[in-house]
Amino acid sequence: MKLRQKLNRYTLLSSACFGVLFLAACGPGVGSGGGSIDPIVAAWGAGFVGTEDSSLATRIANTSEFQAVNFNSAGRSGANPHPYLLTKVHQALSTGASGEGQVVAIIDDGFLTTHEEFSGKIIYEYGTVTPYSFSNHGTHVASIATGNYGTGEIMGVAPNADLHLSSFRQNNMGGLAAATNDAAAKGAVVQNNSWGFDYVIGDAQALMTGSTTAAEALASLTTYDTAANWQSYIDALDNFQNSGVIVFASSNNNSLGDVDVSAGLPLLATELQEAWISVVEAKFTVDGDYNITSANLISTPCGQAAQFCLVGDGDTKGASDNANNAYETGWGTSFTAPQISGGVALVAQAFPSLSPGEWRDRLLATANNNFFSGAVDGSTNFGGGITHAYSDIFGHGVMDVAAALQPIGAASVVRGNNLATGTRTPLGAATISTSGTYGDGLSRMLKEQEMAVFDALNGNFEIRADYFVQENQNTYRSASLDSLKDKGQSRTSLSLGDDISNVENVLYFGAQDGLAHLQTDLGLTNSLAQNVSVLSFAETATAVYQKHDTAFGHYGFYGFSAQHSENINGSLSGAGANAQFNLGNSSLRLGFNQMVETGAFLGLVGNEAFNTPTLASSQSANLSFDTDLSNGISVFGGAELGRANGQAEGDGFVTAFNTAQFSGFHLGVAKADFVQKGDRVTLSLAQPIRADAGDVTMNLPVGRDKDGNIIYEQVSGNLSPSGREIDIAASYFMQPDAFSTLQFDVMYALDAGHVAGERSYGIGASFKRDLN
């Protein structure tokens, strides 16, 4: 048995007219509630940043403790790149990772537990670990893995991690089994082994003929301890992998030509391949950007262990057992391995719900192998579309612990019970779109809610849930544009009836931009306020309206079927009744509407993971009036109040839509012959349709457990927005001649998009001339 050391983003004109249109608008427009926020961050404990801070990384790399770790041993080929810069330790630490709360187990020999690099740490000891003559090795190894930052001359890869120490010299294989089990019981996430037997793996494989077990072969080959004790050691390592990763330094004896029996043990006992990393050493040359340009192996190659092997630079300065403030230099795989072990501690801290095998895979799948220069011997498929090439010499390459902490492959929203069987949706496709009805209500509800998303290797990350909200806010709609388009092309009606029956049947078909004619007849719209009713959610519609004249005015019934304006696959259908009372120069209309909405809930539409409501029903009552005063002045207005209920089905995150109350109104005054005969000035005050109350309940993923089961949290909140949009608008219409029309309009919105404090304005102008 030997130490692994050698001191290691003009206008459709009718053919019957031409026109010009000028539009200007400023305001919230169509946006995303979360599109401007920082995206995913690591799902770590409170206070963690999760993303790299390049300035902080530079400061860390420039500290004396970081710099002091680097050592260039005499007579070794290659340049002298810093081992921590090669493995991106400074970038990893800039995320806030430090190994805090993690235990690193080290089986080695000679630990000076009172050394300043270990002050303040919890140190578990199994058996006798104190140094004795020629036993200083363990102190150096432990300091490279976990040496304090801010105390002493050097620092470890995981400076805030705690330690579990045990001696290989003072325990036989049975004792090492007990030490390994004790480390697992103490919660160790990694076990570092910078020791081993210098026998090539092939020699042990040759002994495993017939029924010979790995334990029997190793006992025979090494002549060290019994097969029973070897088996207890293998069993202990297998047990440890339920909670931690085994890191084993391979021999510095490059003449072996293949991995040794210790670092390559999973090749003999295949149950150990779950969470094992073998480590070899090389000298590297780098360019000015720290890209590796060449590597010279100076230990055994990864060989048969290549698929679970990493390479690094072991030239380091570490703590010495000579005194509590003493340090020494060294090289070899012994001091490469604890760098990997420290890396495991950082990954384990970042992803506590991942299994040890998943921690190991993140390090292998993100290792730097760009320096292989075509010398690729195979590729490992880690799942999720992630593959990574390896070589028989350098394994998967040099650890990049910073990359292992960040998303690997595309991050997705996953719905279902388990990550292995759940349905994955890319972040860009998982959206929940709100109509202007809700303003910022949904975004406000979800703003403080963290939601879990998962990368290709099932690493869980956090993202603010309002990132997925797309707010389709109420925006300026030019009356000039409507006038320009309206030449019998966009809205067509056919009236049937006679004076005897006092019944008029009106069929509106091909009506664009909502049930425009019907809304006008009901008094729920004017040229400057088009979106104060739930009927405004209709895009292309057909409506039938039957009027019955009476002594007091008329009453009527209507029905309609329409495509939904917010969902191309959605629809609207409904029926209603209204009555008009004629009072001299005035009229008063009362109405009731029942509507069924598919694919949306008052315009709210979910995509993919945010399931769309399958059915929503709404009932509303409306009141409108108009009065003709003297001198060509008329006053008009209308209001709608209603409520809606929705159903949510399927496996999406939305589970319930509770009763929502909504409202909308408009008031206006118009003056005809204002400047000249035939012109008209209109002033309007309106509130677009608004959700005044209503709740939604969601079951959002917030994490996972070590078995890949997705953890959900129920979230409920009110959909009402923070503001109430009030549109103040004016329009001027005139006919310069019998063939032309000219129109100007302007609008100013307070609490634009129903968002408190927002402002919006718009101006429009159109000129239209009939060429017929």
CORTA-V172839 format. One record per residue. PSI is psi in whole degrees, 0 to 359 (NA if undefined). OMEGA is omega in degrees with one decimal (999 if undefined). BURIAL is # if it has 24 or more other C-alpha atoms within 12 Angstrom, else .. Layout:
# CORTA-V172839
PSI|OMEGA|BURIAL / PSI|OMEGA|BURIAL
This chain:
# CORTA-V172839
131|-177.1|. / 153|171.8|# / 144|175.4|# / 76|-174.9|# / 157|164.5|# / 79|-166.7|# / NA|999|# / NA|999|# / NA|999|. / 165|152.5|. / 144|178.6|. / 112|-179.2|. / 140|172.5|# / 151|178.4|. / 347|-178.8|. / 2|-177.6|. / 165|168.7|# / 161|-177.9|# / 169|171.9|# / 148|-177.0|# / 132|173.7|# / 125|179.7|. / 140|171.3|# / 134|178.9|. / 146|177.5|. / 127|-178.6|. / 198|-174.0|# / 328|177.0|# / 206|178.9|# / 125|-176.0|# / 182|179.2|# / 133|-179.7|# / 330|-175.1|# / 3|-173.9|# / 338|-176.4|. / 358|-178.9|. / 164|174.9|. / 138|179.8|. / 218|-167.9|# / 146|173.3|# / 163|-177.6|# / 140|-178.0|# / 72|-176.0|# / 187|-177.5|# / 169|-179.6|# / 137|178.0|. / 354|-179.5|. / 145|179.5|. / 311|176.4|# / 328|177.5|# / 156|-176.4|# / 146|175.5|# / 103|-173.2|. / 324|178.9|. / 317|178.8|. / 320|178.9|. / 318|179.4|# / 318|179.8|. / 319|178.9|. / 314|-177.9|# / 336|-177.7|# / 358|178.5|. / 154|-178.7|. / 324|-178.9|. / 320|178.2|# / 311|-176.9|# / 326|-174.3|# / 341|-179.2|# / 330|-174.7|# / 135|178.9|# / 140|178.7|# / 107|-177.4|# / 143|-175.6|# / 140|172.4|. / 3|-179.2|. / 141|-174.6|. / 160|175.9|. / 170|178.1|. / 191|-175.5|# / 62|178.4|# / 148|179.5|# / 128|-178.2|# / 326|179.7|# / 330|176.3|# / 325|176.7|# / 321|-175.7|# / 5|175.3|# / 37|179.1|# / 319|-179.1|# / 321|178.7|# / 320|178.2|# / 314|-179.4|# / 333|-179.8|# / 346|176.7|# / 346|-175.1|# / 353|176.1|# / 143|-179.9|# / 356|-174.7|# / 3|-178.8|# / 130|177.4|# / 1|-179.4|# / 146|177.4|# / 126|176.6|# / 118|177.5|# / 137|179.4|# / 120|170.1|# / 117|-176.7|# / 212|-179.9|# / 134|175.4|# / 82|-179.0|# / 122|172.8|# / 89|-172.0|# / 344|179.6|# / 1|-179.1|# / 145|-177.2|# / 334|179.0|# / 346|-178.9|# / 6|-176.9|# / 137|179.5|# / 353|-179.4|. / 152|167.1|# / 125|-179.5|# / 115|175.4|# / 134|178.7|# / 133|172.7|# / 114|-178.9|# / 200|-179.2|# / 125|-177.7|# / 355|-175.7|# / 153|-177.9|# / 156|168.7|# / 186|-174.5|. / 128|177.6|. / 35|-176.8|. / 33|-174.7|# / 353|-169.9|# / 314|-174.4|# / 326|-179.8|# / 315|178.6|# / 311|-178.1|# / 312|-178.0|# / 324|-178.8|# / 328|177.7|# / 325|178.9|# / 316|-168.6|# / 12|-177.4|# / 139|-176.6|# / 151|172.5|# / 117|-177.7|# / 355|177.4|. / 125|177.7|# / 190|-171.2|# / 334|-176.3|# / 179|177.1|# / 153|177.3|# / 172|178.7|# / 323|178.4|# / 76|-168.2|# / 339|-179.1|# / 7|179.9|# / 155|175.7|# / 177|-171.5|# / 149|166.5|# / 122|-172.8|# / 141|173.3|# / 155|-174.3|# / 135|174.2|# / 332|-177.2|# / 329|-174.5|# / 18|175.3|. / 141|170.6|# / 188|-177.4|# / 325|175.8|# / 319|177.7|# / 321|177.4|# / 327|175.5|# / 314|179.5|# / 319|178.8|# / 320|179.2|# / 317|177.2|# / 323|178.5|# / 320|177.6|# / 318|177.9|# / 318|-179.8|# / 330|179.0|. / 1|175.2|# / 21|178.9|# / 136|-179.4|# / 351|178.7|# / 147|173.7|# / 121|178.9|# / 135|178.6|# / 102|176.4|# / 50|177.9|# / 172|177.1|# / 184|-178.9|# / 127|-177.2|# / 62|173.0|# / 131|-179.2|# / 146|-175.2|# / 326|-177.8|# / 327|-179.3|# / 321|178.6|# / 323|179.2|# / 324|-179.6|# / 331|180.0|. / 344|-175.8|. / 68|177.0|. / 152|178.7|. / 235|-176.2|. / 11|-178.8|. / 127|-179.0|. / 167|177.0|# / 318|-179.7|# / 318|180.0|# / 319|-180.0|# / 318|-178.9|# / 321|177.1|# / 320|-179.5|# / 316|-175.9|# / 313|-173.7|# / 344|-174.3|# / 35|-178.6|. / 108|177.5|. / 175|-174.1|# / 161|176.9|. / 325|180.0|# / 316|178.5|. / 323|175.6|# / 319|-179.4|# / 321|177.8|# / 325|177.5|# / 313|178.3|# / 318|178.5|# / 320|179.6|# / 318|176.9|# / 320|178.5|# / 318|177.9|# / 320|-179.0|# / 325|-177.8|# / 351|172.8|# / 338|-177.1|# / 350|-177.4|# / 172|-179.1|# / 140|173.4|# / 125|175.9|# / 126|-177.1|# / 125|175.7|# / 132|175.0|# / 170|-174.3|# / 145|172.9|# / 353|-178.9|# / 89|-176.2|# / 351|178.3|# / 346|177.6|. / 327|176.1|# / 355|179.4|# / 170|179.4|# / 149|-179.9|# / 173|-173.9|# / 334|-179.1|# / 304|179.4|# / 336|-178.7|# / 15|-175.7|# / 324|178.6|# / 342|176.4|# / 336|178.3|# / 318|178.5|# / 90|-170.2|# / 343|177.1|. / 346|-179.1|. / 2|-176.3|# / 356|-175.2|# / 315|-174.4|# / 67|-175.0|# / 139|173.8|# / 124|172.0|# / 148|-173.7|# / 130|174.2|# / 173|-175.8|# / 149|175.7|# / 161|168.8|# / 139|-173.4|# / 152|166.7|# / 145|-177.1|# / 160|175.6|. / 189|-176.6|. / 338|177.8|. / 13|179.7|. / 28|171.0|. / 134|-180.0|. / 124|179.8|# / 336|176.7|. / 162|178.9|# / 140|-179.6|# / 110|-177.8|# / 134|179.0|# / 16|174.7|# / 192|171.8|# / 152|172.3|# / 168|175.5|# / 325|175.0|# / 229|-177.8|# / 343|179.4|# / 11|-172.0|# / 324|-176.0|# / 346|175.6|# / 39|-174.8|# / 147|174.6|# / 159|178.7|# / 151|178.0|# / 186|179.9|# / 119|-176.4|# / 1|179.1|# / 107|-173.5|# / 162|168.7|# / 132|-177.4|# / 182|-178.7|# / 148|178.9|# / 156|178.1|# / 5|-177.5|# / 330|177.6|# / 165|-177.9|. / 345|178.1|. / 23|-178.6|# / 151|-178.9|# / 158|179.9|# / 164|176.2|# / 159|179.4|# / 170|179.0|# / 167|178.1|# / 172|-179.5|# / 338|177.4|# / 325|-175.1|# / 356|169.7|# / 317|-177.7|# / 313|-178.7|# / 337|172.7|# / 318|178.0|# / 319|179.3|# / 317|175.2|# / 322|177.1|# / 320|176.9|# / 318|-179.8|# / 320|178.1|# / 316|-179.9|# / 321|178.9|# / 322|177.0|# / 318|-178.7|# / 325|-175.1|# / 69|-176.2|# / 341|-178.1|# / 359|175.9|# / 157|177.1|# / 161|176.8|# / 322|177.7|# / 325|178.0|# / 324|174.2|# / 312|-179.5|# / 315|-177.6|# / 326|178.4|# / 321|178.9|# / 320|179.2|# / 316|-174.3|# / 341|-179.1|# / 3|-179.0|# / 147|179.7|# / 111|177.5|# / 19|-177.7|# / 347|-176.3|# / 7|-176.9|# / 337|177.9|# / 45|176.9|. / 351|-178.3|. / 67|-179.2|. / 130|-178.0|. / 352|179.5|. / 179|-179.5|# / 138|178.1|. / 130|176.0|# / 111|-178.5|. / 359|-177.7|# / 166|179.0|. / 19|-178.2|. / 10|-178.8|. / 117|173.8|. / 156|-178.2|# / 130|-178.0|# / 149|175.6|# / 163|175.1|# / 154|179.4|# / 340|-178.8|# / 305|-171.6|# / 9|-178.4|# / 225|179.4|# / 355|176.6|# / 204|-176.0|# / 131|178.3|# / 133|169.9|# / 85|-172.8|# / 332|177.5|# / 318|179.1|# / 326|179.8|# / 335|-179.9|# / 342|-176.6|# / 167|-179.1|# / 134|177.3|# / 119|-174.4|# / 191|-177.9|# / 136|175.4|# / 144|-175.7|# / 159|168.1|# / 132|-177.8|# / 131|176.0|# / 146|-174.7|# / 187|-177.9|# / 326|-173.4|. / 147|-178.5|. / 331|-178.4|# / 330|-175.2|. / 354|-176.5|. / 162|178.3|. / 126|-176.9|. / 137|177.7|# / 125|177.3|# / 151|-176.9|. / 320|-177.3|# / 339|-178.0|. / 345|-179.2|. / 97|-177.9|# / 158|170.1|# / 113|-173.8|# / 135|178.8|# / 144|173.1|# / 174|178.3|# / 345|-179.7|# / 324|-172.6|# / 348|-177.7|# / 234|-180.0|# / 16|-174.8|# / 311|-178.3|# / 320|178.5|# / 318|179.4|# / 322|-179.5|# / 322|-173.2|# / 358|-172.6|# / 320|-177.2|. / 4|-177.4|. / 120|175.7|# / 140|-176.4|# / 145|-178.3|# / 135|168.7|# / 161|-171.1|# / 139|177.7|# / 184|-174.3|# / 335|178.2|# / 22|174.5|# / 18|171.2|# / 132|-178.4|# / 132|179.2|# / 162|-179.7|# / 147|176.2|# / 142|176.3|# / 131|-174.0|# / 334|179.6|# / 354|173.9|# / 329|-175.0|# / 356|-177.8|# / 127|174.2|# / 110|-177.6|# / 114|177.8|# / 87|-169.1|# / 159|174.5|# / 125|-178.5|# / 163|-177.5|# / 131|178.9|# / 113|-174.2|# / 122|173.1|# / 333|176.4|# / 320|179.4|# / 317|177.2|# / 317|-179.2|# / 321|-179.1|# / 320|-178.9|# / 333|-170.7|# / 90|175.3|# / 44|179.5|. / 10|-177.9|. / 319|-172.7|. / 337|-179.6|# / 127|-176.3|# / 138|177.5|# / 154|178.2|# / 123|-178.2|. / 134|179.4|. / 144|178.7|. / 175|178.7|. / 172|-175.7|. / 341|-176.9|. / 315|-176.2|. / 344|-175.4|. / 27|178.8|. / 132|176.2|. / 125|176.1|# / 121|-178.1|# / 128|176.2|# / 115|174.7|# / 126|178.0|# / 156|-177.1|# / 25|-177.6|# / 119|-179.5|# / 157|173.8|# / 44|179.0|# / 174|179.4|# / 72|-168.2|# / 312|-179.8|# / 316|-178.3|# / 317|178.5|# / 323|178.2|# / 315|178.6|# / 328|179.1|# / 352|179.4|# / 21|-176.1|# / 12|179.8|# / 158|166.4|# / 173|-172.9|# / 339|-178.7|# / 356|179.8|# / 97|-172.8|# / 353|-169.0|# / 45|-179.5|# / 359|-176.7|# / 156|174.9|# / 337|178.6|# / 343|-179.9|# / 351|176.3|# / 352|179.1|# / 140|179.8|# / 281|175.5|# / 121|-169.0|# / 156|170.0|# / 130|-178.9|# / 145|175.8|# / 130|-177.3|# / 120|179.8|# / 123|179.9|# / 140|175.4|# / 115|179.3|# / 142|178.1|. / 174|-179.5|. / 329|-177.2|. / 349|-176.7|. / 251|172.8|. / 161|170.0|# / 162|-174.7|# / 164|177.4|# / 147|179.5|# / 159|173.9|# / 154|-178.1|# / 158|173.4|# / 133|-171.7|# / 159|169.4|# / 144|-178.2|# / 135|-179.6|# / 337|-175.6|# / 345|-177.0|# / 115|-177.2|# / 334|178.5|. / 2|-178.3|. / 169|-179.2|# / 163|175.3|# / 142|172.2|# / 151|-178.7|# / 183|-179.1|# / 161|179.5|# / 176|178.8|# / 149|176.5|# / 161|178.2|# / 137|179.1|# / 132|178.1|# / 120|179.7|# / 122|-176.8|. / 79|-177.9|. / 240|179.6|. / 6|-177.4|. / 159|173.9|. / 146|178.8|# / 130|-177.7|# / 134|174.7|# / 139|-177.2|# / 165|177.4|# / 139|-177.4|# / 136|173.1|# / 125|-174.8|# / 143|173.2|# / 129|-175.5|# / 124|175.4|# / 141|178.1|# / 8|179.1|# / 166|176.2|# / 98|-172.3|# / 41|177.8|# / 352|177.9|# / 127|-175.9|# / 128|175.9|# / 144|177.7|# / 139|176.3|# / 246|-173.8|# / 328|176.4|# / 90|-170.5|# / 138|177.9|# / 142|175.1|# / 133|-179.4|# / 332|-177.9|# / 135|175.6|# / 141|178.3|# / 144|178.8|# / 148|175.5|# / 135|-179.4|# / 151|175.0|# / 143|-178.7|# / 153|-179.5|# / 134|177.0|# / 163|-178.6|# / 161|167.9|# / 147|-177.3|# / 130|174.4|# / 116|178.0|. / 189|-179.8|. / 166|174.9|. / 32|174.7|. / 14|-180.0|. / 135|175.9|. / 147|177.6|# / 140|-176.0|# / 164|177.0|# / 169|180.0|# / 156|178.6|# / 152|178.6|# / 136|174.9|# / 141|-179.1|# / 182|176.1|# / 158|-177.5|# / 149|174.6|# / 143|-177.9|# / 156|176.3|# / 141|176.6|# / 130|179.3|# / 169|178.3|. / 192|-174.0|. / 16|179.2|. / 176|-173.4|# / 334|-179.0|# / 125|-176.6|# / 335|-177.8|# / 142|171.2|# / 111|-179.5|# / 164|-173.4|# / 126|176.7|# / 135|175.5|# / 140|-177.4|# / 161|-179.9|# / 161|175.0|# / 150|178.6|# / 163|171.6|# / 147|175.0|# / 142|-179.5|# / 163|175.2|# / 140|-179.9|# / 145|177.8|# / 117|177.7|# / 156|-179.9|# / 48|-175.7|. / 309|178.2|. / 319|179.7|. / 164|-177.0|. / 133|177.7|. / 350|178.8|. / 175|-177.3|# / 135|173.6|# / 132|-179.4|# / 133|173.7|# / 139|-175.1|# / 144|171.6|# / 127|-173.1|# / 152|167.9|# / 115|175.5|# / 159|-179.1|# / 136|-173.5|# / 138|173.8|# / 108|-178.0|# / 337|178.5|# / 164|179.4|# / 142|-177.6|# / 154|170.6|# / 144|178.2|# / 132|179.8|# / 150|173.9|# / 97|-171.0|# / 141|176.0|# / 133|-179.9|# / 358|179.5|# / 197|-179.4|# / 165|173.4|# / 181|-174.5|. / 343|176.6|# / 4|178.9|. / 7|176.7|# / 135|-177.3|# / 132|179.1|# / 130|-177.8|# / 156|175.7|# / 130|179.6|. / 131|-178.4|. / 128|177.4|# / 149|179.6|# / 164|-178.6|# / 138|-177.0|# / 356|-177.0|# / 139|-177.2|# / 173|-175.5|# / 338|-176.4|# / 179|177.3|# / 109|-176.9|# / 131|173.8|# / 119|-178.8|# / 123|176.0|# / 117|-172.2|# / 155|178.2|# / 148|-179.6|# / 143|175.0|# / 128|-178.5|# / 137|176.9|# / 162|176.4|# / 102|179.5|. / 326|177.6|. / 184|-175.1|. / 346|-175.1|. / 356|-172.7|. / 153|171.3|. / 148|178.1|# / 133|-177.2|# / 141|174.6|# / 146|173.8|# / 156|-179.9|# / 146|-179.2|# / 143|173.2|# / 130|-175.7|# / 130|171.7|# / 143|-174.8|# / 48|-176.6|# / 138|-178.6|# / 20|-175.6|# / 33|177.5|# / 119|-175.9|# / 131|175.8|. / 346|-179.8|. / 148|177.5|# / 148|178.5|# / 149|175.1|# / 161|177.1|# / 147|175.7|# / 147|-179.1|# / 156|177.7|# / 143|176.9|# / 149|174.1|# / 130|-176.9|# / 135|178.5|# / 130|179.8|# / 122|-179.1|. / 356|-179.4|. / NA|999|.
